[in-house]
Amino acid sequence: MSDTNAPRETILATAAQVLEHEGSALMRMAQNLPMDFAPAVERILKIKGRIILSGIGKSGHIARKIASTLASTGTPAYFVHPAEASHGDLGMITQEDLCILLSNSGETSELGDLINHTRRFSIPMIGMSSKPESTLMRAADLCLTLPQEPEAGSGIAPTTSTTMALALGDALAMALMEQRGFLSEHFRTYHPGGKLGAQLALVHQLMHGTEAMAVVTPDAGMQETLLKMSEKGFGIACVVEDGKLVGVISDGDLRRNSEHLGSKRASEVATPTPKTVPPDMMAATALAVMNENKITVLVVVDAEGAPVGLLRIHDCLRAGVA
């Protein structure tokens, strides 16, 4: 057993050495990507079915993560365990699918049935390995060959090799995402929960529709305006003329015009150039507008300037946008 009282400098030096080693390996791979990387992206884009990933041990963990990343960024994918594949799950894989099989050595026996299945039924197969002459890579239609870098640290456990495989999988997913024109709103569709989903929410997904709006004309009296504001309960009235927003009356506007308020028209009380946002703006950006201008409600307007909804700061905070 090692000394449990090792100096912190030694601990930190070991950590830094591992990270520097793996980082250098990634930089070398970035400068010399596998020759089949672009063809692999092009082939996957043509697939009508799904991308099936498989591997055993550490490669299996990496394959699972790559499958998850692909699925969440517009490329339908899932992980099949090689042992389960040999006991019936091969039936999940169709000729419209494509397999990506991971094995650092390229000689993982557990992948044998998967390799044979893809060859027997002409299912496209991409191999990811650091051994270009291995059984896996010789059988593959396309090869994502990893640089043969030594493992970081003691070299006992897979470190650099799994980091490179994971990073190459990320690069593959991002290249596919870009080619598909996959946008942030699409990403949120697959991430409706959690902080990430909230940060990607759009204004129209959180706003209250036109039914929540108190709408008055510029010459409306303030008694009518106050009744509509009270009825809707959002503390704001939209002054609309010819279908377009020409002003907003907030609680602050009412206080500033409290003297002889009852004798005034909506146009005399309203703020004539209110802050507005479009429905396709990120909710996080709209929240920043509210914070910057010290307001709690924004009117949402379409491209023609017509009001289509209201977004409150409480709506953003309740949804987790912060």
C-alpha positions in Angstrom: 0.0 0.0 0.0 1.2 3.5 -0.7 1.8 6.2 1.9 -1.5 7.8 2.8 0.4 10.9 4.1 1.8 11.9 0.7 2.4 15.6 0.3 -0.3 17.6 -1.5 2.3 18.8 -4.0 2.8 15.1 -5.0 -0.9 14.5 -5.3 -1.5 17.7 -7.4 1.6 16.9 -9.6 0.2 13.5 -10.4 -3.2 14.9 -11.4 -1.6 17.6 -13.5 0.6 15.1 -15.2 -2.4 12.9 -16.2 -4.4 15.9 -17.5 -1.4 17.2 -19.5 -0.8 13.8 -20.9 -4.4 13.3 -22.0 -4.7 16.9 -23.2 -1.6 16.5 -25.4 -3.0 13.3 -26.9 -6.3 15.0 -27.7 -4.4 17.9 -29.4 -2.4 15.4 -31.5 -5.6 13.6 -32.5 -7.3 17.0 -33.4 -4.4 17.7 -35.8 -4.6 14.3 -37.4 -8.2 13.1 -37.4 -9.0 9.6 -38.7 -9.1 9.5 -42.5 -12.6 8.0 -42.3 -14.1 10.7 -40.0 -15.8 12.7 -42.7 -16.9 9.6 -44.6 -18.4 8.3 -41.4 -20.4 11.5 -40.9 -21.6 11.3 -44.5 -22.6 7.7 -44.1 -24.5 8.2 -40.9 -26.4 11.1 -42.4 -27.8 8.7 -45.0 -28.9 6.1 -42.6 -32.7 5.7 -42.4 -32.6 3.7 -39.1 -30.7 4.2 -35.9 -27.1 4.2 -34.8 -26.3 1.2 -32.6 -23.2 1.5 -30.4 -21.6 -1.4 -28.5 -18.5 -2.2 -26.5 -17.5 -4.1 -23.4 -16.0 -2.8 -20.1 -14.6 0.7 -20.3 -15.3 0.9 -24.0 -18.9 0.0 -23.2 -19.2 2.9 -20.8 -17.9 5.2 -23.5 -20.2 3.7 -26.1 -23.2 4.4 -23.8 -22.2 8.0 -23.5 -21.7 8.5 -27.2 -25.1 6.9 -27.9 -26.7 9.3 -25.4 -25.0 12.3 -26.9 -26.0 11.3 -30.4 -29.6 10.7 -29.4 -29.9 14.1 -27.7 -28.5 16.0 -30.6 -30.6 14.8 -33.5 -29.2 11.4 -34.4 -31.3 8.5 -33.1 -29.0 6.1 -31.3 -28.9 3.5 -28.5 -26.5 1.2 -26.8 -26.7 -2.6 -27.2 -24.7 -4.7 -24.7 -22.6 -7.3 -26.6 -23.6 -10.1 -24.2 -27.3 -9.3 -24.6 -26.8 -9.1 -28.3 -25.6 -12.6 -28.3 -28.7 -13.7 -26.5 -31.4 -12.3 -28.7 -30.8 -8.5 -28.9 -29.3 -8.8 -32.3 -32.9 -8.9 -33.5 -33.1 -5.2 -32.5 -30.6 -4.3 -35.3 -32.0 -3.9 -38.8 -30.5 -3.4 -42.2 -31.5 0.2 -42.0 -29.3 0.8 -39.0 -25.6 1.4 -38.6 -23.3 0.0 -35.9 -20.4 1.7 -34.3 -18.4 -0.9 -32.3 -15.7 0.2 -29.8 -12.7 -1.8 -28.7 -9.3 -0.3 -28.0 -7.5 -3.5 -28.9 -9.9 -4.4 -31.7 -9.8 -8.0 -30.5 -12.7 -8.0 -28.0 -14.2 -11.5 -28.3 -17.6 -10.4 -26.9 -18.1 -8.2 -30.1 -17.7 -11.3 -32.3 -21.4 -12.0 -32.8 -22.1 -8.3 -33.5 -19.4 -8.2 -36.1 -20.7 -11.4 -37.7 -24.3 -10.1 -37.7 -23.4 -6.9 -39.5 -21.4 -8.8 -42.1 -24.0 -11.4 -42.6 -26.9 -8.9 -43.2 -24.9 -6.1 -44.9 -25.4 -3.7 -42.0 -22.9 -0.8 -42.2 -20.4 -1.0 -39.4 -17.8 1.6 -38.2 -15.0 0.4 -35.9 -13.3 2.6 -33.3 -10.0 1.2 -32.1 -6.3 2.1 -31.8 -5.2 -1.0 -33.7 -5.8 -0.5 -37.5 -4.9 -4.1 -38.3 -7.1 -5.7 -35.6 -10.0 -8.0 -36.4 -12.6 -5.3 -35.7 -11.0 -2.7 -38.0 -10.4 -5.2 -40.8 -14.0 -6.1 -40.7 -15.3 -2.6 -40.5 -16.7 -0.6 -43.5 -15.2 2.6 -42.0 -12.5 3.0 -39.4 -12.2 5.7 -36.7 -8.6 4.9 -35.8 -7.4 6.3 -32.5 -3.8 7.4 -32.1 -1.7 4.8 -30.2 -0.9 6.9 -27.2 0.4 5.4 -24.0 -2.1 5.4 -21.1 -1.7 8.3 -18.6 -0.4 7.6 -15.1 0.8 4.1 -14.3 -0.7 2.7 -17.5 -2.5 0.0 -15.6 -6.0 1.3 -16.3 -7.5 2.7 -19.6 -7.2 6.5 -19.3 -5.9 8.2 -22.4 -7.5 5.7 -24.8 -10.9 6.1 -23.3 -10.6 9.9 -23.2 -9.7 9.9 -26.9 -12.6 7.6 -27.7 -15.0 9.8 -25.8 -13.7 13.0 -27.4 -13.9 11.5 -30.8 -17.5 10.5 -30.2 -18.3 14.0 -29.1 -16.7 15.3 -32.3 -18.8 12.9 -34.3 -22.0 14.0 -32.6 -21.2 17.7 -33.0 -20.3 17.3 -36.7 -23.6 15.5 -37.3 -25.5 18.1 -35.3 -24.1 20.9 -37.4 -24.8 19.0 -40.7 -28.4 18.4 -39.6 -29.0 22.1 -38.7 -29.9 21.0 -35.2 -30.8 24.1 -33.1 -31.0 24.9 -29.4 -34.8 24.7 -29.5 -34.5 21.2 -30.9 -32.1 20.3 -28.1 -34.6 21.5 -25.5 -37.2 19.1 -27.0 -35.0 16.2 -25.8 -34.0 18.0 -22.5 -37.3 19.3 -21.1 -36.3 18.9 -17.5 -33.4 20.3 -15.5 -31.4 23.4 -15.6 -30.2 22.9 -19.2 -33.7 22.6 -20.5 -34.8 25.7 -18.7 -31.9 27.8 -20.0 -32.8 26.8 -23.6 -36.5 27.7 -23.2 -37.9 30.3 -25.6 -40.1 33.2 -24.7 -43.2 31.7 -26.5 -42.8 28.6 -24.4 -43.2 30.5 -21.1 -45.3 33.5 -22.0 -49.0 34.1 -21.3 -51.1 34.4 -24.5 -53.4 37.2 -25.7 -56.1 36.1 -23.3 -54.0 37.3 -20.4 -53.5 40.8 -21.8 -55.4 44.0 -20.9 -55.7 45.8 -24.2 -57.0 49.3 -24.6 -57.0 52.0 -27.3 -55.1 55.2 -27.0 -58.2 57.3 -26.3 -59.6 54.8 -23.7 -60.4 56.4 -20.4 -58.4 55.4 -17.3 -61.5 54.0 -15.5 -61.9 51.5 -18.4 -58.2 50.9 -18.4 -58.0 50.2 -14.6 -61.0 47.8 -14.8 -59.2 45.8 -17.5 -55.9 45.8 -15.7 -57.7 44.6 -12.5 -59.6 41.9 -14.5 -56.4 40.4 -16.0 -54.3 40.8 -12.8 -50.9 41.2 -14.5 -50.4 44.8 -13.5 -50.0 46.0 -17.1 -52.2 47.3 -20.0 -51.2 47.3 -23.6 -52.2 50.3 -25.6 -52.9 49.1 -29.2 -53.7 51.1 -32.3 -54.3 49.6 -35.7 -53.2 46.2 -34.3 -49.8 47.4 -33.2 -48.5 48.1 -29.7 -48.0 51.9 -29.2 -47.6 52.0 -25.4 -47.7 50.2 -22.1 -49.3 51.2 -18.9 -47.7 49.7 -15.8 -48.3 50.1 -12.1 -45.4 52.6 -12.1 -47.1 54.7 -14.8 -50.2 54.8 -12.7 -48.3 56.1 -9.7 -46.4 58.7 -11.7 -49.7 60.0 -13.1 -51.8 59.6 -10.0 -52.8 63.3 -9.9 -56.1 63.7 -11.9 -55.6 60.2 -13.2 -59.4 59.7 -13.8 -59.5 62.5 -16.3 -56.7 61.3 -18.4 -56.6 59.0 -21.5 -54.6 55.9 -21.9 -52.2 57.5 -24.3 -51.4 60.3 -21.8 -50.4 57.8 -19.1 -48.7 55.1 -21.2 -45.0 54.7 -21.7 -44.8 55.2 -25.5 -41.7 53.1 -26.3 -41.8 50.1 -24.0 -39.3 47.3 -23.9 -40.6 44.4 -25.9 -39.2 41.0 -26.9 -40.0 38.6 -29.8 -41.5 35.2 -29.1 -38.5 33.3 -30.5 -36.0 35.0 -28.2 -34.3 32.8 -25.5 -36.1 33.3 -22.2 -32.8 33.8 -20.5 -32.1 36.8 -22.8 -35.6 38.2 -22.0 -34.9 37.8 -18.3 -31.7 39.8 -18.8 -33.7 42.6 -20.5 -36.0 42.7 -17.5 -33.1 42.8 -15.0 -31.3 45.5 -16.9 -34.4 47.7 -17.1 -35.6 46.9 -13.7 -39.1 45.7 -14.9 -41.0 42.6 -14.1 -43.2 42.2 -17.2 -42.4 42.3 -20.9 -44.9 42.5 -23.8 -44.1 40.0 -26.5 -44.7 41.3 -30.0 -44.5 39.6 -33.4 -42.6 40.8 -36.5 -45.4 43.4 -37.3 -45.4 44.8 -33.8 -48.6 43.2 -32.7 -48.7 42.1 -29.0 -49.0 38.3 -28.8 -48.3 37.7 -25.1 -46.8 38.7 -21.7 -43.7 37.3 -20.1 -43.3 37.9 -16.3 -40.0 37.6 -14.4 -41.8 35.1 -12.1 -42.5 32.9 -15.1 -38.8 32.7 -15.9 -37.7 32.1 -12.3 -40.4 29.4 -11.8 -39.2 27.6 -15.0 -35.6 27.7 -13.7 -34.3 30.4 -16.0 -31.8 32.4 -14.0 
